[in-house]
Amino acid sequence: MHTDSHPYIRAFIGLNNLLRLHLNSNGLQVINRKWFEATPNLEILMIGENPIIRIEDMNFKPLSNLRSLVLAGINLTEIPDNALAGLDNLESISFYDNRFVRVPHIALQKATNLKFLDLNKNPINRIRRGDFSNMLHLKELGINNMPELISIDSLAVDNLPDLRKIEATNNPRLSYIHPNAFYRLPKLESLMLNSNALSALYRSTVESLPNLKEVSIHSNPIRCDCVIRWINMNKTNIRFMEPESLFCVDPPEFQGQN
């Protein structure tokens, strides 16, 4: 008698037309690509909150029609460079609440049609040069709630011709954003930087974003003599959100003002 060492490989046989698969909050330790050979039309896959040991190269390759992938809360520290290979129609991916210490930038670039990227709540300490670059269809980037993030380096977010929104908020140690951190982002409209540890936002950073419409920098320990000067000179249509929550920390003559 033949005993199948992977009894779940055939679990989805006959589900050829399945569009959504939710496997959240189970005891899964592996993701076997053979599962998905029976579900070629799957569009949404959620495998969050499982004790996954690792993601493999080509793990999702049979899912050429997948549009949304949620890998939240599975304690990932890294993924191999070809983990997302074959996902040519993937538009949205969430790595929310994992343990990445670096942006998996090579793997992300293999998802060539990605539009929405959620890396929120990961212990990444720096966004490095090239971490988010040449992703031609990306529209929204989320790097919020990162307890270890201290800086966003030069050219960290570069050549994303369709990017509309960056959210980098509620990062309690984020104290430095390089003047050229956000570069070649011709369609960026919204830059959310509130509730960090920033003392300044460089004027050149804002001026390099030709389509920028709104900026949020409230709830930061802002050094106001630097920032107020160019905000008051702001002759564009950029809207500073919640100005009543923008309080000065330095210098002393501005302290406590908003």
Residue pairs with C-beta under 8 A, 6 or more apart in sequence:
4 10
6 32
6 34
8 32
8 35
9 32
9 34
9 35
10 38
11 35
12 18
12 21
12 35
12 36
12 38
12 39
13 38
14 38
15 38
15 39
16 38
16 39
16 40
16 41
17 41
18 39
18 41
18 42
19 41
19 42
19 43
19 44
20 42
20 43
20 44
21 39
21 42
21 44
21 45
21 46
22 46
23 45
23 46
23 47
23 50
24 46
24 47
24 48
24 49
24 50
24 70
25 48
25 49
25 50
26 49
26 50
27 50
27 51
28 47
28 50
28 51
28 52
29 50
29 51
29 52
29 53
30 52
30 53
30 54
31 47
31 52
31 55
31 56
31 59
31 60
33 56
33 58
33 59
33 60
33 61
33 62
36 42
36 60
36 62
36 63
37 62
39 62
39 63
40 62
40 63
40 64
40 65
41 65
42 63
42 65
42 66
43 65
43 66
43 67
43 68
44 66
44 67
44 68
45 60
45 63
45 66
45 68
45 69
45 70
46 70
47 70
47 71
47 74
48 70
48 71
48 72
48 73
48 74
48 94
48 96
49 72
49 73
49 74
50 74
51 74
51 75
52 71
52 74
52 75
52 76
55 71
55 76
55 79
55 80
55 83
56 80
56 83
57 80
57 81
57 82
57 83
57 85
58 82
58 83
58 85
58 86
59 83
60 66
60 69
60 83
60 84
60 86
60 87
61 85
61 86
61 87
62 86
63 86
63 87
64 86
64 87
64 88
64 89
65 89
66 87
66 89
66 90
67 89
67 90
67 91
67 92
68 90
68 91
68 92
68 93
69 84
69 87
69 90
69 92
69 93
69 94
70 93
70 94
70 96
71 93
71 94
71 95
71 98
72 94
72 95
72 96
72 97
72 98
73 96
73 97
73 98
74 98
75 98
75 99
76 95
76 98
76 99
76 100
77 98
77 99
77 100
77 101
78 100
78 102
78 104
79 104
79 107
80 107
81 106
81 107
81 110
82 107
82 110
83 104
83 107
83 110
84 90
84 93
84 107
84 108
84 110
84 111
85 110
87 110
87 111
88 112
88 113
89 113
90 111
90 113
90 114
91 113
91 114
91 115
91 116
91 137
92 114
92 115
92 116
92 117
92 118
93 108
93 111
93 114
93 116
93 117
93 118
94 118
95 104
95 118
95 119
95 122
96 118
96 119
96 120
96 121
97 120
97 121
97 122
98 121
98 122
99 122
99 123
100 119
100 122
100 123
100 124
101 122
101 123
101 124
101 125
101 148
102 124
102 128
102 131
103 119
103 124
103 127
103 128
103 131
103 132
105 130
105 131
105 132
105 133
108 114
108 117
108 132
108 135
109 134
109 135
112 136
112 137
113 137
114 135
114 137
114 138
115 137
115 138
115 139
115 140
115 162
116 138
116 139
116 140
117 132
117 135
117 138
117 140
117 141
117 142
118 142
119 141
119 142
119 143
119 146
120 142
120 143
120 144
120 145
120 146
121 144
121 145
121 146
122 146
123 146
123 147
123 148
124 143
124 146
124 148
124 149
125 148
125 149
125 150
126 149
126 150
126 151
126 152
126 153
127 143
127 149
127 151
127 152
127 153
127 156
127 157
127 181
128 153
128 156
129 153
129 154
129 155
129 156
129 158
130 155
130 156
130 158
131 156
131 157
132 138
132 141
132 156
132 157
132 158
132 160
133 155
133 157
133 158
133 159
133 160
134 158
134 159
134 160
135 160
136 160
136 161
136 162
137 162
138 160
138 162
138 163
139 162
139 163
139 164
139 165
140 163
140 164
140 165
140 166
140 167
141 157
141 160
141 163
141 165
141 166
141 167
142 167
143 149
143 166
143 167
143 168
143 171
144 167
144 168
144 169
144 170
144 171
145 169
145 170
145 171
146 171
146 174
147 171
147 172
147 173
148 173
149 168
149 171
149 173
149 174
150 173
150 174
150 175
150 176
151 174
151 175
151 176
151 177
151 178
152 168
152 174
152 176
152 177
152 178
152 181
153 178
153 181
154 178
154 179
154 180
154 181
155 180
155 181
155 183
156 178
156 181
156 182
157 163
157 166
157 181
157 182
157 183
157 185
158 182
158 183
158 184
158 185
159 183
159 184
160 184
160 185
161 184
161 185
161 186
161 187
162 187
163 185
163 187
163 188
164 187
164 188
164 189
164 190
165 188
165 189
165 190
165 191
165 192
166 182
166 188
166 190
166 191
166 192
167 192
168 174
168 192
168 193
168 196
169 192
169 193
169 194
169 195
169 196
169 216
170 194
170 195
170 196
171 195
171 196
171 197
172 196
172 197
173 197
174 196
174 197
174 198
175 196
175 197
175 198
175 199
176 198
177 193
177 198
177 201
177 202
177 205
179 202
179 204
179 205
180 204
180 205
180 208
181 205
182 188
182 191
182 205
182 208
182 209
183 208
185 209
186 210
186 211
187 211
188 209
188 211
188 212
189 211
189 212
189 213
189 214
190 212
190 213
190 214
191 206
191 209
191 212
191 214
191 215
191 216
192 216
193 201
193 215
193 216
193 217
193 220
194 216
194 217
194 218
194 219
194 220
194 241
194 242
194 245
195 218
195 219
195 220
196 219
196 220
197 220
197 221
198 217
198 220
198 221
198 222
199 220
199 221
199 222
199 223
199 226
199 249
199 250
200 222
200 223
200 226
200 227
201 215
201 217
201 227
203 230
206 212
206 215
206 230
206 238
212 236
212 238
213 237
213 238
213 239
214 238
214 239
214 240
214 241
215 238
215 239
215 240
215 241
216 240
216 241
216 242
217 227
217 240
217 246
218 241
218 242
218 243
218 245
218 246
218 247
219 245
219 246
220 246
221 249
221 250
222 246
222 247
222 248
222 249
223 248
223 249
223 250
223 251
224 248
224 249
224 250
224 251
224 254
224 257
225 250
225 251
225 254
228 248
228 254
231 240
234 240
240 246
243 258
244 258
245 258
246 258
247 256
247 257
247 258
248 254
248 255
248 256
248 257
248 258
249 255
